[in-house]
């Protein structure tokens, strides 16, 4: 199982970013995918989950209405569209599939 996140960066408050998680080494389309984040000095926080069939997605209250999780099983890739970003969204974002994590991608929201 290999997961590679990308798309992080520095963005001003109110801005947007789209994170990607590209999977290999297993049948990505068979498994749910989650995004989890870790802010500086804090523990892991679950952000969102999407099932294998892109059915009902779920979100943490802290991101609901601002973030959208999606996936393209033909590309073995999952996404997290993040809009209206806030400084408190600053964190390393990880995708989580089949008990494995990627290396994470840093998102910094600052003016």
N, C-alpha and C positions, 0 to 999 in steps of 0.2 A: 504494500500500500504506500503510495506516495502522493502527497498533497502539496501543492505550491501556490501560495497566496501572492497576489500582486495588486497594485492599484493604490496603495497607500501614499501618503504625502502630507504636505503642509497646506492647509486651506484656512481661509478666513471664516469667522462665524457667519452662518447663513449660507455658506457655500455647499458644494456637493462633491462627492467622490463615488466611484464605483469600484468595489473590490471584486476580484476574481479568485476563484479557487479551482485550479486544474488538477484533476485526479488521474492517476495511472496505476496499473498493477492489480486492478480488480474491476468488477462490473459496477461502475459508478451508478448506473441507472437502477440498480436493485436496492439502493440504500438511502435512508434519509440523510440529510446534510444539515449541519448546524453551524452557526457563527457564534463565537464566544470571544469576549475581549477581556483584557487586563489593563486597567489604568495604573499609572505609576504608583507604587506603594500599596496597591490594593489587590484583592483576590480576583479570581476568575468570575466573570459575569456572563451568563447566558444572554444572547442577543436575539436569536431567531432560529427557527427550524423549518425545513421544507421536506415533505415526504418524497419518496422516490417517484411518485406519479404526479408531482407538482400540485397535489390537492391542497388541503387546508394548511395554510402556513400559520405560524404562531410567532408572536413578538413579545419581548419584554415591554412592560409599560413605559419604560424610559425612552423607547425608540418608536413606539407604535405611532403610525401616522407620518413618520419621517423616513423610515427605512423600509425597503422592499427587498425581500429575498426571492431569488428565482434560480432556475437552472436550465441548462441546455444539455440534455443527456446525449445528444448526437455529438457534442463537443467534449463530453466528460468534464464539464465546467459548471460551477455554481457561481452565483453573483450576490453581491449585497450593494444595492443602490442606496446611498446615504444622502439625504437632502436636509436642508435647514440645520446644518451641523452646528453643534454647540461646543464650547470649550470642554465641557464635561464628557464629550464623546472621545476626547483624546485617550488613546489606548493602543496597545498592540492587538490586532484582530487576527483571530485564528479560525480556520475552518476545521470542522470535526466530522469525520465520516468513519464508520466501521472501527471505532475505537482508536483511531489515529488522528494525529494533529499535523498541521503543516508547521512551517518555521515562523509564520506570522508576518504581518505587514503593519508598519507603524502608521497610525493616523494621528496627526497633530492639528488641532483646531485652535488657532491663535491669530490675533490681529497684530 
